[in-house]
């Protein structure tokens, strides 16, 4: 997984963040797929409390590049 560096909060301009483990039952379902994944982590701004990033730990294992559950650019670009 590529590292993402947050420099400032898009809501308040804050520069301090806390990464938390997500403990919920919410699932993400890709359009046209029978497979779901659950968000693992959330990054919260210390200044305003906004959720500035949510992510799964291993996207390369969660979203196959071929076969059933294939993720295409069309899914993300709405084309």
C-alpha atoms as a printed R data frame, in Angstrom:
   type eleno elety resid chain resno       x       y       z
1  ATOM     1    CA   UNK     A     1   0.000   0.000   0.000
2  ATOM     2    CA   UNK     A     2   1.278   3.460  -0.866
3  ATOM     3    CA   UNK     A     3   1.905   5.817   2.029
4  ATOM     4    CA   UNK     A     4  -0.366   8.865   2.152
5  ATOM     5    CA   UNK     A     5   0.952  11.927   3.955
6  ATOM     6    CA   UNK     A     6  -1.621  14.367   5.299
7  ATOM     7    CA   UNK     A     7  -0.255  17.870   5.670
8  ATOM     8    CA   UNK     A     8  -3.332  19.800   6.737
9  ATOM     9    CA   UNK     A     9  -6.993  19.218   7.447
10 ATOM    10    CA   UNK     A    10  -9.181  20.281   4.502
11 ATOM    11    CA   UNK     A    11 -11.833  21.537   6.959
12 ATOM    12    CA   UNK     A    12  -9.936  23.595   9.574
13 ATOM    13    CA   UNK     A    13  -6.327  23.669   8.375
14 ATOM    14    CA   UNK     A    14  -5.130  21.718  11.419
15 ATOM    15    CA   UNK     A    15  -1.887  19.772  11.181
16 ATOM    16    CA   UNK     A    16  -2.252  17.206  13.981
17 ATOM    17    CA   UNK     A    17  -3.969  13.898  13.270
18 ATOM    18    CA   UNK     A    18  -4.820  10.724  15.169
19 ATOM    19    CA   UNK     A    19  -5.082   7.330  13.460
20 ATOM    20    CA   UNK     A    20  -7.689   5.029  14.986
21 ATOM    21    CA   UNK     A    21  -8.744   1.437  14.398
22 ATOM    22    CA   UNK     A    22 -12.324   1.272  13.151
23 ATOM    23    CA   UNK     A    23 -14.623  -1.082  15.087
24 ATOM    24    CA   UNK     A    24 -17.921  -1.029  13.214
25 ATOM    25    CA   UNK     A    25 -20.096  -3.319  11.169
26 ATOM    26    CA   UNK     A    26 -20.174  -1.030   8.126
27 ATOM    27    CA   UNK     A    27 -19.108  -2.678   4.880
28 ATOM    28    CA   UNK     A    28 -18.052  -1.378   1.500
29 ATOM    29    CA   UNK     A    29 -19.460  -3.161  -1.515
30 ATOM    30    CA   UNK     A    30 -18.027  -2.646  -4.985
31 ATOM    31    CA   UNK     A    31 -20.628  -2.139  -7.654
32 ATOM    32    CA   UNK     A    32 -21.332  -5.472  -9.360
33 ATOM    33    CA   UNK     A    33 -19.443  -7.504  -6.751
34 ATOM    34    CA   UNK     A    34 -20.593 -10.005  -4.148
35 ATOM    35    CA   UNK     A    35 -17.565  -9.343  -1.986
36 ATOM    36    CA   UNK     A    36 -17.483  -6.748   0.790
37 ATOM    37    CA   UNK     A    37 -14.701  -5.245   2.820
38 ATOM    38    CA   UNK     A    38 -14.688  -3.311   6.071
39 ATOM    39    CA   UNK     A    39 -12.755  -0.126   6.743
40 ATOM    40    CA   UNK     A    40  -9.830  -0.810   9.100
41 ATOM    41    CA   UNK     A    41  -8.506   2.649   9.973
42 ATOM    42    CA   UNK     A    42  -9.664   6.257  10.270
43 ATOM    43    CA   UNK     A    43  -7.600   9.424  10.508
44 ATOM    44    CA   UNK     A    44  -9.187  12.153  12.647
45 ATOM    45    CA   UNK     A    45  -8.131  15.809  12.825
46 ATOM    46    CA   UNK     A    46  -7.252  16.814  16.408
47 ATOM    47    CA   UNK     A    47  -8.311  20.401  15.704
48 ATOM    48    CA   UNK     A    48 -11.902  19.926  14.563
49 ATOM    49    CA   UNK     A    49 -12.559  16.190  14.968
50 ATOM    50    CA   UNK     A    50 -13.314  15.642  11.278
51 ATOM    51    CA   UNK     A    51 -12.729  12.296   9.628
52 ATOM    52    CA   UNK     A    52 -10.130  13.228   7.017
53 ATOM    53    CA   UNK     A    53  -9.273   9.757   5.767
54 ATOM    54    CA   UNK     A    54 -10.623   6.231   6.067
55 ATOM    55    CA   UNK     A    55  -8.814   3.235   4.618
56 ATOM    56    CA   UNK     A    56  -8.349  -0.521   4.600
57 ATOM    57    CA   UNK     A    57  -4.981  -1.963   5.560
58 ATOM    58    CA   UNK     A    58  -4.407  -4.278   2.563
59 ATOM    59    CA   UNK     A    59  -6.244  -3.046  -0.546
60 ATOM    60    CA   UNK     A    60  -4.159  -5.301  -2.802
61 ATOM    61    CA   UNK     A    61  -5.637  -8.386  -1.138
62 ATOM    62    CA   UNK     A    62  -9.153  -6.987  -0.737
63 ATOM    63    CA   UNK     A    63  -9.734  -5.889  -4.322
64 ATOM    64    CA   UNK     A    64  -8.719  -8.361  -6.986
65 ATOM    65    CA   UNK     A    65  -7.385  -7.039 -10.286
66 ATOM    66    CA   UNK     A    66  -8.810  -9.927 -12.281
67 ATOM    67    CA   UNK     A    67 -11.697 -12.320 -12.027
68 ATOM    68    CA   UNK     A    68 -14.879 -11.863 -10.018
69 ATOM    69    CA   UNK     A    69 -15.028  -8.607  -8.141
70 ATOM    70    CA   UNK     A    70 -12.726  -6.901 -10.638
71 ATOM    71    CA   UNK     A    71 -12.170  -3.221  -9.932
72 ATOM    72    CA   UNK     A    72 -12.046  -1.033 -12.994
73 ATOM    73    CA   UNK     A    73 -11.370   2.649 -13.446
74 ATOM    74    CA   UNK     A    74 -14.993   2.993 -14.573
75 ATOM    75    CA   UNK     A    75 -16.150   2.088 -11.050
76 ATOM    76    CA   UNK     A    76 -14.283   5.038  -9.571
77 ATOM    77    CA   UNK     A    77 -14.646   7.553 -12.404
78 ATOM    78    CA   UNK     A    78 -18.375   6.911 -12.978
79 ATOM    79    CA   UNK     A    79 -17.858   6.493 -16.738
